[in-house]
Amino acid sequence: MDQLITLANGNPGALEVVAKLVQKYPDTYMTHAATLQVNNIRGADIWIIYKLCNKDVEKFINYKFDTYKRD
């Protein structure tokens, strides 16, 4: 669970997304968390991508994180 809090990086929106991952995918959320880590996606980036996915957690986990570009 500490890994998930670290991923949120103090961002309440990101923490909400991480909590939704745990809730919707209790057996595989750590795999999704690892994907975020590998692609260096954390904190505000999680929230931004989630919003790009129309706040749909299923779309979020299918997002091509390696294509995300930070401004």
N, CA, C and O atoms as a CHARMM CRD file, in Angstrom:
* protein
*
  284
    1    1 MET  N      0.82400  -1.19900   0.00000 PROA 1      0.00000
    2    1 MET  CA     0.00000   0.00000   0.00000 PROA 1      0.00000
    3    1 MET  C      0.86800   1.26400   0.00000 PROA 1      0.00000
    4    1 MET  O      0.47800   2.28300  -0.56900 PROA 1      0.00000
    5    2 ASP  N      2.03900   1.19900   0.63300 PROA 2      0.00000
    6    2 ASP  CA     2.93800   2.35800   0.64300 PROA 2      0.00000
    7    2 ASP  C      3.35200   2.74900  -0.77300 PROA 2      0.00000
    8    2 ASP  O      3.52200   3.93100  -1.07400 PROA 2      0.00000
    9    3 GLN  N      3.51000   1.75600  -1.63400 PROA 3      0.00000
   10    3 GLN  CA     3.88800   2.01900  -3.02000 PROA 3      0.00000
   11    3 GLN  C      2.82000   2.86900  -3.70700 PROA 3      0.00000
   12    3 GLN  O      3.14000   3.74800  -4.50700 PROA 3      0.00000
   13    4 LEU  N      1.56600   2.60700  -3.39300 PROA 4      0.00000
   14    4 LEU  CA     0.47400   3.34900  -4.00900 PROA 4      0.00000
   15    4 LEU  C      0.43700   4.78500  -3.51100 PROA 4      0.00000
   16    4 LEU  O      0.17900   5.70700  -4.28500 PROA 4      0.00000
   17    5 ILE  N      0.69000   4.97500  -2.23700 PROA 5      0.00000
   18    5 ILE  CA     0.73100   6.33200  -1.68000 PROA 5      0.00000
   19    5 ILE  C      1.90100   7.10000  -2.28700 PROA 5      0.00000
   20    5 ILE  O      1.78900   8.29100  -2.57900 PROA 5      0.00000
   21    6 THR  N      3.01400   6.41400  -2.47100 PROA 6      0.00000
   22    6 THR  CA     4.16900   7.04400  -3.11300 PROA 6      0.00000
   23    6 THR  C      3.84000   7.45400  -4.54600 PROA 6      0.00000
   24    6 THR  O      4.24100   8.52700  -4.99700 PROA 6      0.00000
   25    7 LEU  N      3.11100   6.60000  -5.25500 PROA 7      0.00000
   26    7 LEU  CA     2.71100   6.93000  -6.62300 PROA 7      0.00000
   27    7 LEU  C      1.88300   8.20800  -6.67200 PROA 7      0.00000
   28    7 LEU  O      2.03600   9.01200  -7.59200 PROA 7      0.00000
   29    8 ALA  N      1.00600   8.40000  -5.68600 PROA 8      0.00000
   30    8 ALA  CA     0.15100   9.59000  -5.66100 PROA 8      0.00000
   31    8 ALA  C      0.96900  10.85300  -5.44200 PROA 8      0.00000
   32    8 ALA  O      0.54700  11.93900  -5.83800 PROA 8      0.00000
   33    9 ASN  N      2.13300  10.72600  -4.81600 PROA 9      0.00000
   34    9 ASN  CA     3.05800  11.85000  -4.64700 PROA 9      0.00000
   35    9 ASN  C      2.38900  13.09000  -4.04100 PROA 9      0.00000
   36    9 ASN  O      2.67700  14.21900  -4.43600 PROA 9      0.00000
   37   10 GLY  N      1.48800  12.85700  -3.07100 PROA 10     0.00000
   38   10 GLY  CA     0.84300  13.97200  -2.38900 PROA 10     0.00000
   39   10 GLY  C     -0.29800  14.62300  -3.14400 PROA 10     0.00000
   40   10 GLY  O     -0.87200  15.60400  -2.67100 PROA 10     0.00000
   41   11 ASN  N     -0.63300  14.09700  -4.30700 PROA 11     0.00000
   42   11 ASN  CA    -1.69900  14.67600  -5.12200 PROA 11     0.00000
   43   11 ASN  C     -3.02100  13.97600  -4.79500 PROA 11     0.00000
   44   11 ASN  O     -3.15000  12.77100  -5.00900 PROA 11     0.00000
   45   12 PRO  N     -4.01000  14.72600  -4.27700 PROA 12     0.00000
   46   12 PRO  CA    -5.27300  14.09200  -3.89200 PROA 12     0.00000
   47   12 PRO  C     -6.01400  13.45400  -5.07400 PROA 12     0.00000
   48   12 PRO  O     -6.66000  12.42100  -4.89700 PROA 12     0.00000
   49   13 GLY  N     -5.93700  14.03200  -6.24800 PROA 13     0.00000
   50   13 GLY  CA    -6.57500  13.45000  -7.41900 PROA 13     0.00000
   51   13 GLY  C     -5.93500  12.12500  -7.78700 PROA 13     0.00000
   52   13 GLY  O     -6.62800  11.16200  -8.11300 PROA 13     0.00000
   53   14 ALA  N     -4.61500  12.07700  -7.73600 PROA 14     0.00000
   54   14 ALA  CA    -3.89700  10.83600  -8.03500 PROA 14     0.00000
   55   14 ALA  C     -4.23200   9.76800  -7.00200 PROA 14     0.00000
   56   14 ALA  O     -4.38200   8.59600  -7.34800 PROA 14     0.00000
   57   15 LEU  N     -4.35100  10.16100  -5.74400 PROA 15     0.00000
   58   15 LEU  CA    -4.71700   9.20700  -4.70100 PROA 15     0.00000
   59   15 LEU  C     -6.11000   8.63500  -4.96100 PROA 15     0.00000
   60   15 LEU  O     -6.35400   7.45200  -4.72400 PROA 15     0.00000
   61   16 GLU  N     -7.00700   9.46500  -5.44100 PROA 16     0.00000
   62   16 GLU  CA    -8.35400   9.00900  -5.80400 PROA 16     0.00000
   63   16 GLU  C     -8.27200   7.95300  -6.91200 PROA 16     0.00000
   64   16 GLU  O     -8.94400   6.92400  -6.83900 PROA 16     0.00000
   65   17 VAL  N     -7.46200   8.20300  -7.92400 PROA 17     0.00000
   66   17 VAL  CA    -7.31400   7.26200  -9.03500 PROA 17     0.00000
   67   17 VAL  C     -6.71700   5.94700  -8.53400 PROA 17     0.00000
   68   17 VAL  O     -7.19400   4.86800  -8.88800 PROA 17     0.00000
   69   18 VAL  N     -5.68600   6.04000  -7.72100 PROA 18     0.00000
   70   18 VAL  CA    -5.04900   4.84300  -7.17700 PROA 18     0.00000
   71   18 VAL  C     -6.05400   4.04200  -6.34500 PROA 18     0.00000
   72   18 VAL  O     -6.08800   2.81500  -6.43000 PROA 18     0.00000
   73   19 ALA  N     -6.86500   4.72700  -5.54600 PROA 19     0.00000
   74   19 ALA  CA    -7.88600   4.04900  -4.74100 PROA 19     0.00000
   75   19 ALA  C     -8.89900   3.34100  -5.64100 PROA 19     0.00000
   76   19 ALA  O     -9.35100   2.24200  -5.32000 PROA 19     0.00000
   77   20 LYS  N     -9.25200   3.95800  -6.75400 PROA 20     0.00000
   78   20 LYS  CA   -10.18500   3.33400  -7.69500 PROA 20     0.00000
   79   20 LYS  C     -9.57200   2.08700  -8.33100 PROA 20     0.00000
   80   20 LYS  O    -10.26700   1.10000  -8.57300 PROA 20     0.00000
   81   21 LEU  N     -8.26500   2.14000  -8.60100 PROA 21     0.00000
   82   21 LEU  CA    -7.58500   0.95700  -9.13600 PROA 21     0.00000
   83   21 LEU  C     -7.67200  -0.20300  -8.14900 PROA 21     0.00000
   84   21 LEU  O     -7.96200  -1.33700  -8.52800 PROA 21     0.00000
   85   22 VAL  N     -7.41900   0.10000  -6.88400 PROA 22     0.00000
   86   22 VAL  CA    -7.47300  -0.93500  -5.84900 PROA 22     0.00000
   87   22 VAL  C     -8.88800  -1.49200  -5.73600 PROA 22     0.00000
   88   22 VAL  O     -9.08000  -2.70200  -5.61900 PROA 22     0.00000
   89   23 GLN  N     -9.87100  -0.60500  -5.77300 PROA 23     0.00000
   90   23 GLN  CA   -11.26300  -1.01400  -5.62500 PROA 23     0.00000
   91   23 GLN  C    -11.74200  -1.85800  -6.81500 PROA 23     0.00000
   92   23 GLN  O    -12.37600  -2.89700  -6.63100 PROA 23     0.00000
   93   24 LYS  N    -11.43600  -1.40700  -8.01600 PROA 24     0.00000
   94   24 LYS  CA   -11.95500  -2.08500  -9.21000 PROA 24     0.00000
   95   24 LYS  C    -11.13200  -3.31400  -9.58300 PROA 24     0.00000
   96   24 LYS  O    -11.67100  -4.27500 -10.13100 PROA 24     0.00000
   97   25 TYR  N     -9.83700  -3.29200  -9.29200 PROA 25     0.00000
   98   25 TYR  CA    -8.93500  -4.37600  -9.67900 PROA 25     0.00000
   99   25 TYR  C     -8.14100  -4.88400  -8.47000 PROA 25     0.00000
  100   25 TYR  O     -6.91700  -4.76400  -8.44600 PROA 25     0.00000
  101   26 PRO  N     -8.82100  -5.44700  -7.47200 PROA 26     0.00000
  102   26 PRO  CA    -8.12300  -5.85000  -6.24800 PROA 26     0.00000
  103   26 PRO  C     -7.04400  -6.91100  -6.46900 PROA 26     0.00000
  104   26 PRO  O     -6.09100  -6.98700  -5.69300 PROA 26     0.00000
  105   27 ASP  N     -7.17500  -7.71800  -7.49900 PROA 27     0.00000
  106   27 ASP  CA    -6.19300  -8.77900  -7.74500 PROA 27     0.00000
  107   27 ASP  C     -5.02700  -8.34400  -8.62600 PROA 27     0.00000
  108   27 ASP  O     -3.98100  -8.99300  -8.63600 PROA 27     0.00000
  109   28 THR  N     -5.20200  -7.24800  -9.36600 PROA 28     0.00000
  110   28 THR  CA    -4.16000  -6.86600 -10.33000 PROA 28     0.00000
  111   28 THR  C     -3.67500  -5.42200 -10.18700 PROA 28     0.00000
  112   28 THR  O     -2.88300  -4.95500 -11.00500 PROA 28     0.00000
  113   29 TYR  N     -4.13800  -4.71600  -9.16500 PROA 29     0.00000
  114   29 TYR  CA    -3.75700  -3.30200  -9.07600 PROA 29     0.00000
  115   29 TYR  C     -2.25300  -3.10100  -8.96500 PROA 29     0.00000
  116   29 TYR  O     -1.74200  -2.07900  -9.42300 PROA 29     0.00000
  117   30 MET  N     -1.52700  -4.05000  -8.36900 PROA 30     0.00000
  118   30 MET  CA    -0.07300  -3.87600  -8.23900 PROA 30     0.00000
  119   30 MET  C      0.60200  -3.94900  -9.61500 PROA 30     0.00000
  120   30 MET  O      1.62700  -3.30400  -9.83500 PROA 30     0.00000
  121   31 THR  N      0.04600  -4.71200 -10.51800 PROA 31     0.00000
  122   31 THR  CA     0.57100  -4.75800 -11.88700 PROA 31     0.00000
  123   31 THR  C      0.38500  -3.40300 -12.55600 PROA 31     0.00000
  124   31 THR  O      1.28000  -2.91000 -13.24300 PROA 31     0.00000
  125   32 HSD  N     -0.78700  -2.80500 -12.34800 PROA 32     0.00000
  126   32 HSD  CA    -1.05200  -1.48500 -12.91200 PROA 32     0.00000
  127   32 HSD  C     -0.14300  -0.43100 -12.27900 PROA 32     0.00000
  128   32 HSD  O      0.34600   0.47000 -12.95900 PROA 32     0.00000
  129   33 ALA  N      0.07300  -0.55500 -10.98500 PROA 33     0.00000
  130   33 ALA  CA     0.97400   0.37900 -10.29400 PROA 33     0.00000
  131   33 ALA  C      2.39500   0.24900 -10.84000 PROA 33     0.00000
  132   33 ALA  O      3.08700   1.25100 -11.02400 PROA 33     0.00000
  133   34 ALA  N      2.82400  -0.97100 -11.09600 PROA 34     0.00000
  134   34 ALA  CA     4.16100  -1.19700 -11.65600 PROA 34     0.00000
  135   34 ALA  C      4.28800  -0.56600 -13.04200 PROA 34     0.00000
  136   34 ALA  O      5.33500  -0.01500 -13.38000 PROA 34     0.00000
  137   35 THR  N      3.23200  -0.64500 -13.83700 PROA 35     0.00000
  138   35 THR  CA     3.23700  -0.01700 -15.16800 PROA 35     0.00000
  139   35 THR  C      3.42400   1.49000 -15.04000 PROA 35     0.00000
  140   35 THR  O      4.17700   2.09600 -15.80100 PROA 35     0.00000
  141   36 LEU  N      2.73600   2.08700 -14.07700 PROA 36     0.00000
  142   36 LEU  CA     2.89200   3.52500 -13.84600 PROA 36     0.00000
  143   36 LEU  C      4.32900   3.84700 -13.44900 PROA 36     0.00000
  144   36 LEU  O      4.91500   4.80700 -13.94900 PROA 36     0.00000
  145   37 GLN  N      4.89300   3.04800 -12.55500 PROA 37     0.00000
  146   37 GLN  CA     6.26600   3.29500 -12.10600 PROA 37     0.00000
  147   37 GLN  C      7.26700   3.17200 -13.24200 PROA 37     0.00000
  148   37 GLN  O      8.14400   4.02200 -13.39200 PROA 37     0.00000
  149   38 VAL  N      7.14500   2.13300 -14.03300 PROA 38     0.00000
  150   38 VAL  CA     8.07000   1.90400 -15.14900 PROA 38     0.00000
  151   38 VAL  C      8.05600   3.08500 -16.11300 PROA 38     0.00000
  152   38 VAL  O      9.08600   3.45200 -16.67800 PROA 38     0.00000
  153   39 ASN  N      6.88300   3.66900 -16.29100 PROA 39     0.00000
  154   39 ASN  CA     6.74500   4.79700 -17.21600 PROA 39     0.00000
  155   39 ASN  C      6.90900   6.15100 -16.52800 PROA 39     0.00000
  156   39 ASN  O      6.65200   7.19800 -17.12200 PROA 39     0.00000
  157   40 ASN  N      7.34300   6.11300 -15.25600 PROA 40     0.00000
  158   40 ASN  CA     7.59000   7.33500 -14.48100 PROA 40     0.00000
  159   40 ASN  C      6.35000   8.23900 -14.42200 PROA 40     0.00000
  160   40 ASN  O      6.45100   9.46200 -14.52200 PROA 40     0.00000
  161   41 ILE  N      5.18700   7.61200 -14.25900 PROA 41     0.00000
  162   41 ILE  CA     3.92900   8.34300 -14.14600 PROA 41     0.00000
  163   41 ILE  C      3.54700   8.34400 -12.67300 PROA 41     0.00000
  164   41 ILE  O      3.34300   7.28800 -12.07500 PROA 41     0.00000
  165   42 ARG  N      3.45300   9.53100 -12.09400 PROA 42     0.00000
  166   42 ARG  CA     3.05900   9.63000 -10.68400 PROA 42     0.00000
  167   42 ARG  C      2.45800  11.00300 -10.42100 PROA 42     0.00000
  168   42 ARG  O      2.55300  11.91100 -11.24600 PROA 42     0.00000
  169   43 GLY  N      1.84200  11.13200  -9.26300 PROA 43     0.00000
  170   43 GLY  CA     1.29800  12.41100  -8.83100 PROA 43     0.00000
  171   43 GLY  C      0.33200  13.03000  -9.82000 PROA 43     0.00000
  172   43 GLY  O     -0.60400  12.38100 -10.28700 PROA 43     0.00000
  173   44 ALA  N      0.56700  14.28000 -10.12900 PROA 44     0.00000
  174   44 ALA  CA    -0.32400  15.03600 -11.01000 PROA 44     0.00000
  175   44 ALA  C     -0.47200  14.37500 -12.38100 PROA 44     0.00000
  176   44 ALA  O     -1.53100  14.47700 -13.00000 PROA 44     0.00000
  177   45 ASP  N      0.57400  13.69900 -12.86200 PROA 45     0.00000
  178   45 ASP  CA     0.48000  13.02900 -14.16100 PROA 45     0.00000
  179   45 ASP  C     -0.61400  11.95300 -14.15300 PROA 45     0.00000
  180   45 ASP  O     -1.31800  11.77200 -15.14600 PROA 45     0.00000
  181   46 ILE  N     -0.75000  11.24900 -13.04100 PROA 46     0.00000
  182   46 ILE  CA    -1.81200  10.23900 -12.93000 PROA 46     0.00000
  183   46 ILE  C     -3.17100  10.91300 -13.08100 PROA 46     0.00000
  184   46 ILE  O     -4.03000  10.45000 -13.83100 PROA 46     0.00000
  185   47 TRP  N     -3.34800  12.00600 -12.36300 PROA 47     0.00000
  186   47 TRP  CA    -4.63100  12.72000 -12.41300 PROA 47     0.00000
  187   47 TRP  C     -4.89900  13.28500 -13.81100 PROA 47     0.00000
  188   47 TRP  O     -6.02600  13.20600 -14.29900 PROA 47     0.00000
  189   48 ILE  N     -3.89800  13.84000 -14.44600 PROA 48     0.00000
  190   48 ILE  CA    -4.06500  14.41700 -15.78600 PROA 48     0.00000
  191   48 ILE  C     -4.46400  13.33100 -16.79700 PROA 48     0.00000
  192   48 ILE  O     -5.37600  13.52600 -17.60000 PROA 48     0.00000
  193   49 ILE  N     -3.77900  12.20100 -16.74900 PROA 49     0.00000
  194   49 ILE  CA    -4.10200  11.12300 -17.68500 PROA 49     0.00000
  195   49 ILE  C     -5.50600  10.59500 -17.40300 PROA 49     0.00000
  196   49 ILE  O     -6.25600  10.30400 -18.33400 PROA 49     0.00000
  197   50 TYR  N     -5.86300  10.47200 -16.14200 PROA 50     0.00000
  198   50 TYR  CA    -7.20600  10.01500 -15.77000 PROA 50     0.00000
  199   50 TYR  C     -8.26300  10.96400 -16.34300 PROA 50     0.00000
  200   50 TYR  O     -9.29400  10.51700 -16.84700 PROA 50     0.00000
  201   51 LYS  N     -8.00700  12.26700 -16.26600 PROA 51     0.00000
  202   51 LYS  CA    -8.93900  13.23200 -16.84700 PROA 51     0.00000
  203   51 LYS  C     -8.97200  13.10500 -18.37000 PROA 51     0.00000
  204   51 LYS  O    -10.03800  13.23300 -18.97200 PROA 51     0.00000
  205   52 LEU  N     -7.82300  12.85500 -19.00300 PROA 52     0.00000
  206   52 LEU  CA    -7.78900  12.63500 -20.45600 PROA 52     0.00000
  207   52 LEU  C     -8.62400  11.41200 -20.84600 PROA 52     0.00000
  208   52 LEU  O     -9.12800  11.32300 -21.96500 PROA 52     0.00000
  209   53 CYS  N     -8.76000  10.48000 -19.91200 PROA 53     0.00000
  210   53 CYS  CA    -9.54400   9.25500 -20.12900 PROA 53     0.00000
  211   53 CYS  C    -10.99000   9.42900 -19.66600 PROA 53     0.00000
  212   53 CYS  O    -11.69300   8.44800 -19.42300 PROA 53     0.00000
  213   54 ASN  N    -11.42800  10.69000 -19.54700 PROA 54     0.00000
  214   54 ASN  CA   -12.79900  11.00400 -19.13200 PROA 54     0.00000
  215   54 ASN  C    -13.16400  10.39300 -17.78600 PROA 54     0.00000
  216   54 ASN  O    -14.30800  10.00200 -17.55400 PROA 54     0.00000
  217   55 LYS  N    -12.17500  10.31900 -16.90600 PROA 55     0.00000
  218   55 LYS  CA   -12.34300   9.77300 -15.55500 PROA 55     0.00000
  219   55 LYS  C    -12.93000   8.36700 -15.56700 PROA 55     0.00000
  220   55 LYS  O    -13.76500   8.01300 -14.73600 PROA 55     0.00000
  221   56 ASP  N    -12.47100   7.58100 -16.52800 PROA 56     0.00000
  222   56 ASP  CA   -12.88800   6.19100 -16.66500 PROA 56     0.00000
  223   56 ASP  C    -11.68000   5.31300 -16.33500 PROA 56     0.00000
  224   56 ASP  O    -10.69800   5.30000 -17.07700 PROA 56     0.00000
  225   57 VAL  N    -11.75500   4.58400 -15.22800 PROA 57     0.00000
  226   57 VAL  CA   -10.60700   3.81900 -14.76400 PROA 57     0.00000
  227   57 VAL  C    -10.21000   2.71600 -15.74700 PROA 57     0.00000
  228   57 VAL  O     -9.02900   2.38800 -15.86100 PROA 57     0.00000
  229   58 GLU  N    -11.17400   2.14600 -16.45200 PROA 58     0.00000
  230   58 GLU  CA   -10.84600   1.11900 -17.43600 PROA 58     0.00000
  231   58 GLU  C    -10.06800   1.71900 -18.61100 PROA 58     0.00000
  232   58 GLU  O     -9.10000   1.12400 -19.08400 PROA 58     0.00000
  233   59 LYS  N    -10.48700   2.88100 -19.07400 PROA 59     0.00000
  234   59 LYS  CA    -9.73400   3.56800 -20.13000 PROA 59     0.00000
  235   59 LYS  C     -8.34600   3.93900 -19.61900 PROA 59     0.00000
  236   59 LYS  O     -7.36200   3.86400 -20.35500 PROA 59     0.00000
  237   60 PHE  N     -8.27900   4.33700 -18.35600 PROA 60     0.00000
  238   60 PHE  CA    -6.99900   4.72500 -17.75200 PROA 60     0.00000
  239   60 PHE  C     -6.00400   3.57100 -17.78900 PROA 60     0.00000
  240   60 PHE  O     -4.85100   3.76800 -18.17400 PROA 60     0.00000
  241   61 ILE  N     -6.42700   2.37100 -17.39400 PROA 61     0.00000
  242   61 ILE  CA    -5.46700   1.25900 -17.37000 PROA 61     0.00000
  243   61 ILE  C     -5.07300   0.80700 -18.77000 PROA 61     0.00000
  244   61 ILE  O     -4.05100   0.14200 -18.94000 PROA 61     0.00000
  245   62 ASN  N     -5.87000   1.15900 -19.77100 PROA 62     0.00000
  246   62 ASN  CA    -5.53600   0.80900 -21.14800 PROA 62     0.00000
  247   62 ASN  C     -4.81100   1.93500 -21.89100 PROA 62     0.00000
  248   62 ASN  O     -4.46400   1.78800 -23.06300 PROA 62     0.00000
  249   63 TYR  N     -4.58700   3.04800 -21.21300 PROA 63     0.00000
  250   63 TYR  CA    -3.89200   4.18800 -21.80300 PROA 63     0.00000
  251   63 TYR  C     -2.45300   3.78300 -22.15800 PROA 63     0.00000
  252   63 TYR  O     -1.82600   3.01600 -21.42800 PROA 63     0.00000
  253   64 LYS  N     -1.95200   4.28100 -23.24100 PROA 64     0.00000
  254   64 LYS  CA    -0.57100   4.00600 -23.65900 PROA 64     0.00000
  255   64 LYS  C      0.36000   4.98500 -22.93000 PROA 64     0.00000
  256   64 LYS  O      0.71100   6.03900 -23.46000 PROA 64     0.00000
  257   65 PHE  N      0.74900   4.61200 -21.70500 PROA 65     0.00000
  258   65 PHE  CA     1.52600   5.50700 -20.85300 PROA 65     0.00000
  259   65 PHE  C      2.85900   5.91600 -21.46600 PROA 65     0.00000
  260   65 PHE  O      3.36000   7.00500 -21.18700 PROA 65     0.00000
  261   66 ASP  N      3.43000   5.06400 -22.28700 PROA 66     0.00000
  262   66 ASP  CA     4.71100   5.40600 -22.90000 PROA 66     0.00000
  263   66 ASP  C      4.58800   6.52000 -23.92700 PROA 66     0.00000
  264   66 ASP  O      5.60200   7.04500 -24.38800 PROA 66     0.00000
  265   67 THR  N      3.36600   6.89300 -24.29600 PROA 67     0.00000
  266   67 THR  CA     3.16800   7.99100 -25.24800 PROA 67     0.00000
  267   67 THR  C      2.90300   9.32100 -24.55200 PROA 67     0.00000
  268   67 THR  O      2.84300  10.36200 -25.20500 PROA 67     0.00000
  269   68 TYR  N      2.74400   9.29000 -23.22700 PROA 68     0.00000
  270   68 TYR  CA     2.42600  10.51900 -22.47900 PROA 68     0.00000
  271   68 TYR  C      3.62500  11.45100 -22.45800 PROA 68     0.00000
  272   68 TYR  O      4.73100  11.05600 -22.09000 PROA 68     0.00000
  273   69 LYS  N      3.39200  12.67700 -22.85400 PROA 69     0.00000
  274   69 LYS  CA     4.45700  13.69000 -22.87500 PROA 69     0.00000
  275   69 LYS  C      4.12000  14.79600 -21.88700 PROA 69     0.00000
  276   69 LYS  O      3.02400  15.35600 -21.90500 PROA 69     0.00000
  277   70 ARG  N      5.07000  15.09300 -21.03700 PROA 70     0.00000
  278   70 ARG  CA     4.90800  16.19500 -20.08900 PROA 70     0.00000
  279   70 ARG  C      5.31300  17.48400 -20.78300 PROA 70     0.00000
  280   70 ARG  O      6.25900  17.50500 -21.57100 PROA 70     0.00000
  281   71 ASP  N      4.59500  18.55400 -20.48700 PROA 71     0.00000
  282   71 ASP  CA     4.95500  19.86500 -21.07600 PROA 71     0.00000
  283   71 ASP  C      6.09200  20.50200 -20.33200 PROA 71     0.00000
  284   71 ASP  O      6.52300  21.60000 -20.68500 PROA 71     0.00000
